[in-house]
Amino acid sequence: TMGEVIPPRQSSPKKRTLVVYSGPTSLDRSIGKNDVYLANFDYFIEHGIECDGLGGTDQPRAAGSQSQQQQQSNLEYVIVLTQPVADEYTSSNGLITQKQYQCGSNAKITVLVREDRCYDMESLLLVSRTFDVPHDY
């Protein structure tokens, strides 16, 4: 109606960005497209996870050092894997472990283990049961 006052919109707290990667099912590169899936996953870990969040920098820095901006990233990574793949990538010399060490506390990387069924849908189900997506992201 004319003349109606529209109250200013309440600013809500900035929500975080959740990046979910449903990783390879098997480490056996000779089965199906596993070689491609594993190569893509390795690339994502090396180049897709930014230590300083969106718009951050992947410039080399001392492991565990704080970013110059000293701000908490609103970006969180969830990688969903089967148990054998999770064991390999989170071992003491695994790529995820190396990335976590490189980023220190700046990048939040969570690994969830899924059953070997329904690939993406199983990952979506697991993430939705683990995180409060509508409220936090």
N, C-alpha and C positions, 0 to 999 in steps of 0.2 A: 504494500500500500504506500501511497505517497506520504512523505513526511515521517516515515518510520525510521527510527534510529537503529542502526545495526551496530551492536557492540563490537569492539575490537576483538579480533581473534586471539585467543590465548595462545601464547607460544609454548609449545610442548618441548620437553627436554629432547635434545638431539639423540635420535636413536642410532644404534650401531648398524653396521653393514655386515651381514653374514654371508660368507662365501663358502659354498658346500661343493666339495669335489668327491664324486663317487669313483674311487680308484679301481685299479685292475683286480680281478678275482684270483688270478694265479700268477706265479712267478715263472712258469714254464713258457719260455718264449717260442717254443716249437708248436704250441697249440693255437689254432685259429689265428686271430689277430692280436694275440697277447703281446707280440713284439712291438706292434704299433702302440697298443695301450700303455705298455710300460715305458716306451720312449716318450709318449705324450705326458705321462705322469711325472717322469723325471724332469722334463722341461718345465712343467707347471711348478714343481717344487723350487727349481733353480730360478725361474724368471717370473712366475706368477704370484709368488708370495713376497710382498714388499715389507721389509722390516719396519719401515716408518709409516705404514698405512697408505691410503690413497693419496697420490700426489707426492709421496715420499721419495726417498732416494735409495737406490741399491748400491751406492758407492761403498767400497770396502771401508770398514772401520773396525776398530778393536772389538773383539767379541765381548758382549755384555755391556758395552759403553752406552751411555745415554745419548739420545739425539740432542742436537743443539737446541731444538725448540722445547724440549722437556715437556711435551704434551702427550697425553694418553691417546693412543690410536683408537678410533671408533670402528675399527675393522677387525673382524674375527674370522679365522679360517677353521672349517671343520672338514676333516678328511675321513671318508668312510671307506673302510677296507675289510677284507676277510682276514681271519686270524693269521694265516701264513704270511700274507703280504704285510700286515701290520707288524708282525714280529721282525721281518726283514728290514723294513724302513724305519723302525723305531729302535733297532739294535744300537749298540754303542757307536757303530760307525755307519749307521743307516742315514739316508739322505734327509729324512725328516729331523732326526736328531741333530745332524749337522746344521740344518737351517735354523732350528731352535737355538742352537749355540751361537750361530752367527748373529741372530736377531736379538738375543738376550731377552729381556722382559718386554721389548717393544712390540713384538708380534705375538698375538695369542693364537696358538695352533693346537687344536684338539683333534685327537684321533679316536674315532668310534669304530667298533668291530661289528660287522653285520654278518648275517647268515648268507650263504652262497645261493641266493634265490632272488628273483625279481629285481635284480640289479638296482636301477634308479629308484624304483618304488620302495624297495626295502630300505634304501638309504634315506629317502624322504620320510618314511615312517619312523625310522630310528632318530633322525634329527628332530622331528616334531614331538617325539616323546621325551627327548633329552633337553631341549631348549624351549623357552617360552617365546616363540617366534613372534606372535602377534603383539606381545607387550614390549619386548626388548629390541626388535629389529624392524 
